[in-house]
Amino acid sequence: MTDPTRFDLDDRQRAMLAEMGVRVWWPKASELSRPAADTSTAETAPQSGAQALAQQGDARLAPSDAARTSAADPAMTPMSAPEVAARAAHSRHAPVGPAAAPASTAPAASAAVQAQPLAEGIDRMDWAALQGTVATCQACALCTERKNTVFGMGHVQADWMVVGEAPDEEEDAQGKPFVGQSGQLLDNMLKAVGLNRQDESGSGVYIANALKCRPAIPRNPTPAEVATCAPYLMRQVALVKPKVILAMGRFAVQSLLQSTEPLGKLRGQVHDCQGVPVVVTYHPSYLLRNPADKAKAWADLVLALKVVKG
């Protein structure tokens, strides 16, 4: 495809970028190679530690489920709910690990729920066992608030992996990642660099979340909730083995990079998670509220594309 850092974009790219709401003029390639100055006060306010984890991020976060499971099956037909439950019931991975403490900042009714331990051996599970374990997880109070777990979708050996934050109401209802307006924007962003979430080839994309369950009341996830779900995400990264991870939003960044730095300080660089390059960008829900920053998101996509192409 045409190098997206050039001015001579083809008609398809122009159409996709128009759908993203980004004008067709771009910074020069030399300007895209260095971090862009970030003027967004909502994204750059410096915080640290638990305060940053509890306070930063979109109230409307991101999602993922209806997993495309077996790596041996390129068609990746999602398992039905009964199949997931049956696999989980017969899983040999009994829950014997340490329990995650209930989130102190969660709603009072949920905080009173007795959390169950995480399953043992998450770092050794295959796709089927991992999806079944997530579907029945009760390791934090969010299990009482969800309608569906949102596991992930896409090709299980894709070159690109997109990681969002936590499911919103629509995603929780459907059990699928990035639906609604934020999902439409993500699809247009991916198409602008030649990707399609429905592509079942290895050059496609796998989409997951930092959190697999939705808080019933829109709020930021707590540090304990982010930490509890982290082993599931780390196992997904290990199974996909992507060429690049696109971390969208603060809580995706905090889970993958264990960093509380503002996004504005982390953009424009290539980070590392389990030996996989990570490019940081804004969540589509943030871009819908702050369309002026779509040009920055385009620069992030260009950087990720360069990483994939080597």
DOMI-289321 format. One line per field, with one value per residue (C-alpha): x, y, z; residue in three letters; residue number from 1. Coordinates in nm, 4 decimals. Layout:
# residues N
x <- X / ...
y <- Y / ...
z <- Z / ...
type <- ALA / ...
seq <- NUM / ...
This chain:
# residues 310
x <- 0.0000 / 0.1055 / 0.3378 / 0.0939 / 0.3581 / 0.3500 / 0.1144 / 0.0073 / -0.2515 / -0.4675 / -0.8462 / -0.9148 / -0.6869 / -0.8371 / -1.1858 / -1.0867 / -0.9121 / -1.2153 / -1.4277 / -1.1881 / -1.2477 / -0.8829 / -0.7956 / -0.5799 / -0.2771 / -0.0229 / 0.3014 / 0.6093 / 0.7720 / 1.0510 / 0.7919 / 0.6108 / 0.9339 / 0.9541 / 0.6998 / 0.4268 / 0.3704 / 0.0622 / -0.1616 / -0.4545 / -0.5069 / -0.7328 / -0.4503 / -0.1373 / -0.2142 / 0.0714 / -0.0359 / 0.1271 / 0.0619 / -0.2832 / -0.4177 / -0.3329 / -0.4832 / -0.8011 / -0.8525 / -0.7092 / -0.8855 / -1.2162 / -1.5374 / -1.6468 / -1.3717 / -1.3137 / -1.4179 / -1.3720 / -1.5320 / -1.6789 / -1.3255 / -1.1911 / -1.0224 / -0.8316 / -0.5005 / -0.5207 / -0.8487 / -0.8013 / -1.1795 / -1.1901 / -1.5590 / -1.6472 / -1.7582 / -2.1167 / -2.1995 / -2.2820 / -1.9536 / -1.7584 / -1.9332 / -1.8729 / -1.5024 / -1.4671 / -1.6460 / -1.4028 / -1.0911 / -0.8150 / -0.7005 / -0.8575 / -0.8748 / -0.6041 / -0.4124 / -0.4193 / -0.7406 / -0.7469 / -0.8591 / -1.1996 / -1.1605 / -1.1891 / -1.3291 / -1.5915 / -1.9607 / -2.0454 / -2.2778 / -2.0069 / -1.7252 / -1.9044 / -1.8835 / -1.6357 / -1.3793 / -1.2637 / -0.8991 / -0.7587 / -0.7159 / -0.3792 / -0.1580 / -0.3010 / 0.0416 / 0.0207 / -0.3395 / -0.4363 / -0.7061 / -0.9968 / -0.8932 / -0.8195 / -1.1571 / -1.3405 / -1.1557 / -1.2344 / -1.6020 / -1.6360 / -1.3937 / -1.5029 / -1.1698 / -1.3071 / -1.6412 / -1.6926 / -1.8193 / -2.1475 / -2.1899 / -2.1319 / -2.3799 / -2.1032 / -1.7304 / -1.5605 / -1.2695 / -1.1366 / -1.1767 / -0.9744 / -0.7047 / -0.5178 / -0.1813 / -0.2251 / 0.0570 / -0.1326 / -0.2867 / -0.5123 / -0.5671 / -0.8459 / -0.9439 / -1.2719 / -1.6129 / -1.8856 / -2.2584 / -2.2956 / -1.9898 / -2.1015 / -2.4433 / -2.2968 / -1.9855 / -1.7790 / -1.4995 / -1.5255 / -1.8883 / -2.0926 / -1.9365 / -1.5935 / -1.5904 / -1.6776 / -1.3943 / -1.1514 / -1.2556 / -1.1856 / -0.8494 / -0.7529 / -0.8717 / -0.6550 / -0.3471 / -0.4850 / -0.6355 / -0.9800 / -1.0906 / -1.2818 / -0.9619 / -0.8818 / -0.5305 / -0.2199 / -0.1699 / -0.4968 / -0.5630 / -0.6547 / -0.8508 / -0.8607 / -0.9127 / -0.7167 / -1.0328 / -1.2775 / -1.5777 / -1.7728 / -1.8433 / -2.2238 / -2.1912 / -1.9668 / -1.6393 / -1.2674 / -1.1413 / -0.9544 / -0.5850 / -0.6880 / -0.9241 / -0.6584 / -0.4042 / -0.6472 / -0.7192 / -0.3564 / -0.2620 / -0.5390 / -0.4138 / -0.0509 / -0.1468 / -0.3334 / -0.0215 / 0.1902 / -0.0524 / -0.0959 / 0.2745 / 0.1956 / 0.4530 / 0.3131 / 0.0637 / -0.1428 / -0.2274 / -0.5372 / -0.6043 / -0.4514 / -0.5619 / -0.4398 / -0.1050 / -0.0960 / -0.1723 / 0.0767 / 0.3611 / 0.3033 / 0.3342 / 0.1329 / 0.2928 / 0.0426 / -0.0203 / 0.1291 / 0.4697 / 0.4524 / 0.3372 / 0.5884 / 0.8073 / 0.8250 / 0.7880 / 0.8124 / 0.5784 / 0.7039 / 0.9404 / 0.6627 / 0.6871 / 0.4114 / 0.2883 / 0.0730 / -0.2250 / -0.5589 / -0.8741 / -1.1383 / -1.3915 / -1.1472 / -1.0968 / -1.4727 / -1.4761 / -1.1509 / -1.1447 / -0.8490 / -0.6288 / -0.7132 / -0.4068 / -0.1924 / -0.3599 / -0.2737 / 0.0927 / 0.0738 / -0.0710 / 0.2093 / 0.4658 / 0.3022 / 0.2952 / 0.6687 / 0.7317 / 0.5368 / 0.7127 / 1.0501
y <- 0.0000 / 0.3611 / 0.4824 / 0.6685 / 0.9241 / 1.0613 / 1.3265 / 1.1199 / 0.9037 / 0.6798 / 0.7170 / 0.4375 / 0.5909 / 0.9346 / 0.7911 / 0.6090 / 0.9129 / 1.1251 / 0.8793 / 0.9248 / 1.2968 / 1.3713 / 1.6181 / 1.4894 / 1.7063 / 1.5386 / 1.6239 / 1.5345 / 1.1981 / 1.3667 / 1.5193 / 1.1891 / 1.0256 / 1.2342 / 1.2504 / 1.5054 / 1.7753 / 1.6835 / 1.9732 / 1.7714 / 1.8648 / 1.5651 / 1.3281 / 1.4943 / 1.5825 / 1.4169 / 1.1650 / 0.8682 / 0.5329 / 0.4301 / 0.7833 / 0.7712 / 0.4257 / 0.5225 / 0.8645 / 0.8551 / 0.7297 / 0.7453 / 0.6843 / 0.5091 / 0.2585 / -0.0248 / -0.3946 / -0.7627 / -1.1219 / -1.3840 / -1.5223 / -1.6764 / -1.9639 / -2.2626 / -2.1546 / -2.4636 / -2.3471 / -2.0458 / -2.0098 / -1.9282 / -1.9981 / -1.8460 / -2.0944 / -2.0715 / -1.9951 / -2.3630 / -2.4753 / -2.2219 / -2.3337 / -2.7013 / -2.6458 / -2.4465 / -2.7159 / -2.9832 / -2.7711 / -2.9250 / -2.5827 / -2.5643 / -2.2202 / -2.2417 / -1.9137 / -1.6165 / -1.4157 / -1.0604 / -0.8130 / -0.6532 / -0.3082 / -0.0452 / 0.2169 / -0.0081 / 0.0407 / -0.0743 / -0.3556 / -0.5083 / -0.4583 / -0.6931 / -0.9855 / -1.2558 / -1.2810 / -1.6240 / -1.7081 / -1.6787 / -2.0122 / -2.1809 / -2.2015 / -1.9154 / -1.8693 / -2.2253 / -2.2279 / -2.2716 / -2.0564 / -2.2803 / -2.3130 / -1.9401 / -1.8369 / -2.0818 / -1.9546 / -1.5914 / -1.6770 / -1.8143 / -1.5790 / -1.4467 / -1.3028 / -0.9526 / -0.7844 / -0.7010 / -1.0567 / -0.9518 / -0.6491 / -0.7954 / -0.9464 / -1.1064 / -1.1351 / -0.9669 / -1.1913 / -1.0895 / -1.1485 / -1.1747 / -1.3950 / -1.5683 / -1.5331 / -1.1843 / -0.9395 / -0.6632 / -0.6774 / -0.3940 / -0.3623 / -0.1438 / -0.0640 / -0.2124 / -0.2953 / -0.0327 / -0.1071 / -0.2086 / -0.4307 / -0.5945 / -0.6666 / -0.8193 / -0.9786 / -0.8273 / -0.5674 / -0.2168 / -0.1970 / 0.1191 / 0.4490 / 0.3759 / 0.0469 / 0.2207 / 0.4672 / 0.1850 / 0.0031 / 0.3179 / 0.3646 / 0.0056 / 0.0348 / 0.3453 / 0.1219 / -0.1693 / -0.3765 / -0.5271 / -0.6895 / -0.9509 / -1.0524 / -1.4113 / -1.4084 / -1.3900 / -1.0304 / -0.9324 / -0.8064 / -0.9497 / -0.7229 / -0.7627 / -0.5614 / -0.4855 / -0.5768 / -0.8474 / -0.7247 / -0.3986 / -0.1963 / -0.1661 / 0.2044 / 0.3875 / 0.4561 / 0.4004 / 0.0568 / 0.0381 / -0.0594 / -0.3952 / -0.4676 / -0.3837 / -0.6036 / -0.8951 / -0.9106 / -0.8580 / -1.2317 / -1.2979 / -1.0208 / -1.1299 / -1.4833 / -1.3498 / -1.1566 / -1.4710 / -1.6794 / -1.4250 / -1.3345 / -1.0201 / -0.8046 / -0.4960 / -0.4090 / -0.0909 / 0.0131 / 0.2335 / 0.4337 / 0.4738 / 0.1473 / -0.0570 / 0.1197 / 0.0686 / -0.3024 / -0.3681 / -0.1384 / -0.1109 / 0.2641 / 0.5541 / 0.8099 / 1.0222 / 0.9076 / 1.2298 / 1.1314 / 0.7733 / 0.8416 / 0.8569 / 0.5833 / 0.2066 / 0.0288 / -0.3401 / -0.5983 / -0.9554 / -0.8868 / -0.7442 / -0.3806 / -0.1572 / 0.1707 / 0.3930 / 0.5890 / 0.7335 / 0.5297 / 0.5850 / 0.7053 / 0.9803 / 1.0718 / 1.1009 / 1.3665 / 1.5273 / 1.5050 / 1.7459 / 1.4646 / 1.2278 / 1.3578 / 1.2413 / 0.9005 / 0.8844 / 0.9467 / 0.6616 / 0.4302 / 0.5236 / 0.4389 / 0.1001 / 0.0299 / 0.1015 / -0.1429 / -0.4196 / -0.3621 / -0.3591
z <- 0.0000 / -0.0357 / 0.2401 / 0.4722 / 0.5687 / 0.2120 / 0.0834 / -0.2215 / -0.0439 / -0.2604 / -0.2830 / -0.0332 / 0.2300 / 0.1743 / 0.2257 / 0.5430 / 0.6866 / 0.6027 / 0.7997 / 1.0919 / 1.0672 / 0.9876 / 0.7140 / 0.4312 / 0.5056 / 0.7342 / 0.9093 / 0.7085 / 0.7694 / 0.9656 / 1.1965 / 1.2479 / 1.3595 / 1.6739 / 1.9594 / 1.8977 / 2.1552 / 2.3568 / 2.4491 / 2.5785 / 2.9425 / 2.9884 / 2.8880 / 3.0288 / 3.3893 / 3.5839 / 3.8469 / 4.0071 / 4.1705 / 4.2834 / 4.2351 / 3.8651 / 3.8227 / 4.0031 / 3.8475 / 3.4934 / 3.1811 / 3.0025 / 3.1925 / 2.8733 / 2.8181 / 2.5681 / 2.5348 / 2.4032 / 2.3949 / 2.1612 / 2.1374 / 1.8209 / 2.0014 / 1.8666 / 1.7111 / 1.4928 / 1.3419 / 1.1112 / 1.0756 / 1.4501 / 1.5102 / 1.8515 / 2.1181 / 2.2318 / 2.5942 / 2.6746 / 2.5171 / 2.7212 / 3.0385 / 2.9592 / 2.8926 / 3.2121 / 3.4135 / 3.2914 / 3.3085 / 3.5131 / 3.6320 / 3.9766 / 4.1390 / 4.4046 / 4.3621 / 4.5990 / 4.6046 / 4.4790 / 4.7434 / 4.6808 / 4.5277 / 4.7981 / 4.5604 / 4.3983 / 4.4832 / 4.8352 / 4.7225 / 4.5012 / 4.7510 / 4.9911 / 4.7461 / 4.8447 / 4.5644 / 4.4511 / 4.3756 / 4.0245 / 3.8503 / 3.8680 / 3.5620 / 3.3565 / 3.1981 / 3.0564 / 2.9290 / 2.5649 / 2.4043 / 2.5020 / 2.8662 / 2.8920 / 2.7489 / 2.9725 / 3.2782 / 3.1967 / 3.1385 / 3.4920 / 3.6681 / 4.0082 / 4.1174 / 4.1821 / 4.2488 / 3.8799 / 3.8271 / 3.9933 / 3.7654 / 3.4188 / 3.1765 / 2.9716 / 2.9950 / 2.6989 / 2.6099 / 2.2677 / 1.8960 / 1.5775 / 1.4341 / 1.7154 / 1.5404 / 1.3966 / 1.3267 / 1.5113 / 1.8589 / 1.9754 / 2.3507 / 2.4879 / 2.8441 / 2.9801 / 2.8312 / 2.8105 / 2.8261 / 2.4603 / 2.4694 / 2.7924 / 2.6364 / 2.3179 / 2.4667 / 2.1837 / 2.1806 / 2.0395 / 1.9293 / 1.8842 / 1.7809 / 1.9268 / 1.7374 / 1.4118 / 1.4627 / 1.5427 / 1.2251 / 1.0203 / 1.1896 / 1.1098 / 0.7490 / 0.7065 / 0.7535 / 0.5514 / 0.8338 / 0.8850 / 1.2074 / 1.0031 / 0.8207 / 0.9169 / 0.7743 / 0.9871 / 0.8780 / 1.0460 / 1.3957 / 1.7361 / 1.9716 / 2.3504 / 2.6703 / 2.9793 / 3.1746 / 3.0774 / 3.2799 / 3.2895 / 3.6033 / 3.6232 / 3.7054 / 3.4547 / 3.6369 / 3.6060 / 3.7092 / 4.0384 / 4.0621 / 4.2114 / 3.9219 / 3.6624 / 3.8421 / 3.8781 / 3.5038 / 3.3978 / 3.3889 / 3.1349 / 2.9062 / 2.9420 / 2.8383 / 2.5337 / 2.4316 / 2.4710 / 2.2617 / 1.9792 / 1.9551 / 1.7519 / 1.5763 / 1.7476 / 2.0216 / 1.9875 / 2.3446 / 2.3355 / 2.6503 / 2.9948 / 3.1511 / 2.8568 / 2.8946 / 3.2700 / 3.2379 / 2.9565 / 3.0616 / 3.4374 / 3.3977 / 3.5380 / 3.3062 / 3.1082 / 2.7514 / 2.6179 / 2.7595 / 2.6281 / 2.2728 / 1.9881 / 2.1365 / 2.0981 / 2.4320 / 2.5225 / 2.6740 / 2.6971 / 2.4088 / 2.1870 / 2.0671 / 2.2089 / 2.0556 / 2.2772 / 2.1451 / 2.2490 / 2.2963 / 2.0246 / 2.2831 / 2.3802 / 2.0146 / 1.9652 / 2.2376 / 2.1229 / 1.7407 / 1.7172 / 1.8517 / 1.5647 / 1.3804 / 1.6744 / 1.6611 / 1.2894 / 1.3714 / 1.6246 / 1.3605 / 1.1216 / 1.3906 / 1.4550 / 1.0807 / 1.0593 / 1.3442 / 1.1683 / 0.8379 / 1.0119
type <- MET / THR / ASP / PRO / THR / ARG / PHE / ASP / LEU / ASP / ASP / ARG / GLN / ARG / ALA / MET / LEU / ALA / GLU / MET / GLY / VAL / ARG / VAL / TRP / TRP / PRO / LYS / ALA / SER / GLU / LEU / SER / ARG / PRO / ALA / ALA / ASP / THR / SER / THR / ALA / GLU / THR / ALA / PRO / GLN / SER / GLY / ALA / GLN / ALA / LEU / ALA / GLN / GLN / GLY / ASP / ALA / ARG / LEU / ALA / PRO / SER / ASP / ALA / ALA / ARG / THR / SER / ALA / ALA / ASP / PRO / ALA / MET / THR / PRO / MET / SER / ALA / PRO / GLU / VAL / ALA / ALA / ARG / ALA / ALA / HIS / SER / ARG / HIS / ALA / PRO / VAL / GLY / PRO / ALA / ALA / ALA / PRO / ALA / SER / THR / ALA / PRO / ALA / ALA / SER / ALA / ALA / VAL / GLN / ALA / GLN / PRO / LEU / ALA / GLU / GLY / ILE / ASP / ARG / MET / ASP / TRP / ALA / ALA / LEU / GLN / GLY / THR / VAL / ALA / THR / CYS / GLN / ALA / CYS / ALA / LEU / CYS / THR / GLU / ARG / LYS / ASN / THR / VAL / PHE / GLY / MET / GLY / HIS / VAL / GLN / ALA / ASP / TRP / MET / VAL / VAL / GLY / GLU / ALA / PRO / ASP / GLU / GLU / GLU / ASP / ALA / GLN / GLY / LYS / PRO / PHE / VAL / GLY / GLN / SER / GLY / GLN / LEU / LEU / ASP / ASN / MET / LEU / LYS / ALA / VAL / GLY / LEU / ASN / ARG / GLN / ASP / GLU / SER / GLY / SER / GLY / VAL / TYR / ILE / ALA / ASN / ALA / LEU / LYS / CYS / ARG / PRO / ALA / ILE / PRO / ARG / ASN / PRO / THR / PRO / ALA / GLU / VAL / ALA / THR / CYS / ALA / PRO / TYR / LEU / MET / ARG / GLN / VAL / ALA / LEU / VAL / LYS / PRO / LYS / VAL / ILE / LEU / ALA / MET / GLY / ARG / PHE / ALA / VAL / GLN / SER / LEU / LEU / GLN / SER / THR / GLU / PRO / LEU / GLY / LYS / LEU / ARG / GLY / GLN / VAL / HIS / ASP / CYS / GLN / GLY / VAL / PRO / VAL / VAL / VAL / THR / TYR / HIS / PRO / SER / TYR / LEU / LEU / ARG / ASN / PRO / ALA / ASP / LYS / ALA / LYS / ALA / TRP / ALA / ASP / LEU / VAL / LEU / ALA / LEU / LYS / VAL / VAL / LYS / GLY
seq <- 1 / 2 / 3 / 4 / 5 / 6 / 7 / 8 / 9 / 10 / 11 / 12 / 13 / 14 / 15 / 16 / 17 / 18 / 19 / 20 / 21 / 22 / 23 / 24 / 25 / 26 / 27 / 28 / 29 / 30 / 31 / 32 / 33 / 34 / 35 / 36 / 37 / 38 / 39 / 40 / 41 / 42 / 43 / 44 / 45 / 46 / 47 / 48 / 49 / 50 / 51 / 52 / 53 / 54 / 55 / 56 / 57 / 58 / 59 / 60 / 61 / 62 / 63 / 64 / 65 / 66 / 67 / 68 / 69 / 70 / 71 / 72 / 73 / 74 / 75 / 76 / 77 / 78 / 79 / 80 / 81 / 82 / 83 / 84 / 85 / 86 / 87 / 88 / 89 / 90 / 91 / 92 / 93 / 94 / 95 / 96 / 97 / 98 / 99 / 100 / 101 / 102 / 103 / 104 / 105 / 106 / 107 / 108 / 109 / 110 / 111 / 112 / 113 / 114 / 115 / 116 / 117 / 118 / 119 / 120 / 121 / 122 / 123 / 124 / 125 / 126 / 127 / 128 / 129 / 130 / 131 / 132 / 133 / 134 / 135 / 136 / 137 / 138 / 139 / 140 / 141 / 142 / 143 / 144 / 145 / 146 / 147 / 148 / 149 / 150 / 151 / 152 / 153 / 154 / 155 / 156 / 157 / 158 / 159 / 160 / 161 / 162 / 163 / 164 / 165 / 166 / 167 / 168 / 169 / 170 / 171 / 172 / 173 / 174 / 175 / 176 / 177 / 178 / 179 / 180 / 181 / 182 / 183 / 184 / 185 / 186 / 187 / 188 / 189 / 190 / 191 / 192 / 193 / 194 / 195 / 196 / 197 / 198 / 199 / 200 / 201 / 202 / 203 / 204 / 205 / 206 / 207 / 208 / 209 / 210 / 211 / 212 / 213 / 214 / 215 / 216 / 217 / 218 / 219 / 220 / 221 / 222 / 223 / 224 / 225 / 226 / 227 / 228 / 229 / 230 / 231 / 232 / 233 / 234 / 235 / 236 / 237 / 238 / 239 / 240 / 241 / 242 / 243 / 244 / 245 / 246 / 247 / 248 / 249 / 250 / 251 / 252 / 253 / 254 / 255 / 256 / 257 / 258 / 259 / 260 / 261 / 262 / 263 / 264 / 265 / 266 / 267 / 268 / 269 / 270 / 271 / 272 / 273 / 274 / 275 / 276 / 277 / 278 / 279 / 280 / 281 / 282 / 283 / 284 / 285 / 286 / 287 / 288 / 289 / 290 / 291 / 292 / 293 / 294 / 295 / 296 / 297 / 298 / 299 / 300 / 301 / 302 / 303 / 304 / 305 / 306 / 307 / 308 / 309 / 310
